[in-house]
Amino acid sequence: MIELSHIAKSIKPSLTRHLFNLAKEYDDVVDFTLGDPDIQPHQAIKDAGCLAIQEGRTRYSQNAGLLELRQTISRYYERKEGFYYQPENEIIATVGAMEGLYLSLLSILNPGDEVVIPAPYYVNYVQMVQMCHATPIIIDNPEGDELSFDPSDVETAITNKTKAIIINTPSNPSGRIIPKHKIMALAELSKRHNLLVISDEVYKCLIYDNAEFKSIVGIEGMRERTILVNSLSKEFCMTGWRIGYVLAPKEIIGAMTKLQENVAACASLPSQYAAIEALSGNNDYSANMVNTFTKRRNILVEGINSIPRLSCKTPDSTFYLMVDISKTGMKSEEFAIMLLKKVHVAVVPGITYGKSCDNYVRIAFTIKEDKIYEGIKRIRLFINQL
């Protein structure tokens, strides 16, 4: 009898993936589950990856990634955000942002440490913390700000075991940007209690209607205590290329680089060369993406708000929409399962992102407009049959 580890047995597949897998049982499903955009990367990015393969640049790089890529990332952030990170020791290329998050946590956590995670939260944060033998402390107040959190609740959760706070802004699943006053409050908490902040900013490339975004890194005293995680998955529609990066103080990047050697050696070389092209600034390869998702967002918001007993607010960012289902009398998992079985539309139960989200389901508008219209039609049919 093989005895699995306690960690392996404690990890559960997410409801996002569960609904995605269930949807595969139907050949006519409208699938709103995954944040996996249907838009192809720009041809120049694909060409750069293919050229690397054709020219045999497919071996190992340094564990932290090609220096040329790290230099490109450094210039990209200086150009776009006004932040300078040393390419030699403050940047690491990772196998997607998810590995970047995991290596970040693995670099700073000891058994028994605590990490504060405000809800709604990206589903993998909690289990990544647990995989590091640490304890996730969820800030999930159903009576608090709708689809948001109160910094005072974060402060209440801080103990002498707290090591870090994880924030995701713009937010998956809410599609909202953490407002400046809350970012300022979290920065003050971090400095007062000597905490690190892991700031997952992979969706800041998808901001609508000139909404204001402020990175916590830009606040005085926060660069030296922030681990900034980003990815090419959303900005350049490169989800399957598995290429991300982390910017952080050199002590953390040094630790992550050692761990990278033992986890994956390095990110894929063709993906790294494609990333150099994407981030080079030669062209704005994601320029049309915001326009495409703005149209999809508007179609979906108008459609959902025209359906009895459903409502939603227009998201500021991302390609996610949280739909309020409270007037149906159902909680999110029951609603999602019934919706799939009855009309073959797949959505993600809000409970995935925290107890305060159980009156919502998440819709990813990462599919073409005709599919979105068809999904709205089927959801309307489902509601009318209740």
Secondary structure, 3 states (H helix, E strand, C coil): CCCCCHHHHHCCCCHHHHHHHHHCCCCCCEECCCCCCCCCCCHHHHHHHHHHHHCCCCCCCCCCCCHHHHHHHHHHHHHHCCCCCCCCCCEEEECHHHHHHHHHHHHHCCCCCEEEEECCCCCHHHHHHHHCCCEEEEECCCCCCCCCCCHHHHHHHCCCCEEEEEEECCCCCCCCCCCHHHHHHHHHHHHHCCCEEEEECCCCCCECCCCCCCCHHHCCCCHHHEEEEEECCCCCCCHHHCCEEEECCHHHHHHHHHHHHHHCCCCCHHHHHHHHHHHCCCCCCCHHHHHHHHHHHHHHHHHHHCCCCCEECCCCECCEEEEECHHHCCCHHHHHHHHHHHHCEECEEHHHHCHHHCCEEEEECCCCHHHHHHHHHHHHHHHHHC
